[in-house]
């Protein structure tokens, strides 16, 4: 098992790592709206490993029409926020050392502590944000990472991307987030933020699933 995260947390929200909490949808950080959506990608170990390689080299963002630039991987100590128990209660902090890895095409693997600039337009949802990767999880049957917002941004919060190879051999992709609007427009018209979140999530799910256009997400939920 490999877990790693950055020790400095200059993100603009307090609940770093809370996308790992089992009860996020029921008890999100105060003032934030949670969302979660999942889709089955297929089955088999090869499908899982192929999707994992895409996930950890910014494949979800690239395939969604988002440009990832100004990538900086911090080489110092790493911190993972908080480990959560199955009941959602917070446990101990997660610490690990960083390491650099590259995909077959030379793309650097995502590492906790990485900062990047995301830009693009996804189905009408504009993205222009500086983010920091706050945790990475690599286990035999689960691979995930999350990033949080850092500075000027329409919303504040965290977004996670998780792959699971389940006991029935199926492979599932889940996008989770909790966000809070920062701009006056989004605060006065929260429906715009929800619409933006839905468009982004659908694009993310579609990025790893060629069948997505003809098959809606198997499960989806959003707080109100």
Buried (B, 14 or more C-beta within 10 A) or exposed (E): EEBBBBBEBEBBBEBBBBBBBEBBBEEBBEEBBBBBBBBBBBBEEEBBBBBBBBBBBBBBBBBBBBBBEEBEBBEEBBBBBBBBEEEBEBEEEBEBEBEEEEBEEEBBBBBBBBBBBBBBEBBEBEBBBBBBBBBBBBEEEBBBBBBBBBEEBBBBBBBBBBBBBEEEEBBBBBBBBBBBBBBEEBEEEEEBBBBBBBBBBBBBBBBBBEEBEEEEBEEBEBBE
